[in-house]
Amino acid sequence: MIQTDFQELEERFGARNYHPLPVVLSRGSGVYVWDTEGRRYLDMMSAYSAVSHGHCHPRLVKALTEQAARLAVTSRAFYSDRLGPFLEEACKKTGMEQALPMNSGTEAVETALKAARKWAYTVKKVPEGRAEILACRGNFHGRSITVVGLSSEMQYRKGFGPFPDGLKVIPYGDPEALRHAITPQTAAFLVEPIQGEGGIILPPHGYLAQCAVICRQQNVLLIADEVQTGLGRTGDFLACQHEGIRPDGLILGKALGGGLLPVSLFLARREVMQVFGSGDHGSTFGGSPLAAAVGLEALRVIEDEHLVERSARLGRDFLAALEKLESPLIRAVRGRGLFVGIEVDPEYLGARTVCERLLEEGILTKETHRTVVRLAPPLVIEAAELDEAVIRIEKVFHTLGREARKVC
Ligand SMILES: *Cc1c(COP(=O)(O)O)cnc(C)c1O
């Protein structure tokens, strides 16, 4: 079959809930993927940070295949020799006391919200049925009905209501807005340390630290959604560490599966996690021996290959190089670690056009929010490969700039 056949097949038999770029991928290794015609692309998106370790990392593939041949799925009706060691390592690395394994990031967010509500009723003594959750405008925490109930994005919500009660949205980056929104019924404040899908939005320096103080003073749980920012993406193991804070609850996903499996965790202090009794919550596949073996190896590879330090060092140089790009089409360049966004001027073009041109130049990425080109390569990328990416990005903006002038 040729590329367009595969595209047509997906479109005929698949729901139209995505609008992929016109490339059909069939193989990956490290920072590169190949299409069905054998053309090679540099992956500058890494599946929304799920592929931070690079495609088909040999150690992770080995952990996956060995465990798959040994014991893959047991359900949580029994103990396994893989889950405990994985949870122990995740707790040690994050400074949390206990962890609850799920699969997708959305499920781990749901788990956090359930924990927060039950904590509010049983520990904080909020009257039954009154607990409130606060989140931020522009957030992205997933796609379930409860989670889009927290979204401020019309497209994510429209047609999917009614939503659960007790969900409230406040401005991002404004600690005073948090202080004012808290009531005696507030259970938790759910926040991304950097908004990823929202457009790589960095809050003002000190924001999270101030939120942590406010939450502690008012007996509200601070829950950090680090599904995208965690595990080295922003140049620290957790983005929370840039501000020296330890949240009450933490959500990890995406890269935790080593680019191979959906593996997520909700981690918390014991006082929070102990609200879950036997039978309160669960997942058939969550924490399977297969997921645990891959998750543990994913954490070890991050340490052994110094992916956090690489993200900080390479990200600094990459951001500096992008900031030097001179183009009337670029409004702003921002980021932290290897988590960078280029905001384009919508007067001239949409970010999608830039992504389509980058594809022709052999670079894969995806726009977020129409105006932001996201650049989040695997953390195993080399400096020379980033330099090459900068050259091609520059070329694309140069060409698009010339075309824009002609139109005007
Ligand atoms: C991707 C993402 C999620 C949802 O994860 P899924 O695995 O797609 O369910 C939640 N929170 C953040 C911050 C994310 O980036």
The ligand as an ORCA input file, in Angstrom:
! r2SCAN-3c Opt
* xyz 0 1
  C      -1.275     14.338     28.347
  C      -1.665     14.908     29.648
  C      -2.659     14.309     30.443
  C      -3.479     13.135     29.956
  O      -2.721     12.002     29.720
  P      -3.352     10.809     28.792
  O      -2.322      9.721     28.934
  O      -3.453     11.356     27.416
  O      -4.645     10.453     29.373
  C      -2.900     14.845     31.682
  N      -2.233     15.922     32.129
  C      -1.272     16.527     31.394
  C      -0.559     17.704     31.959
  C      -0.969     16.057     30.130
  O      -0.055     16.690     29.393
*
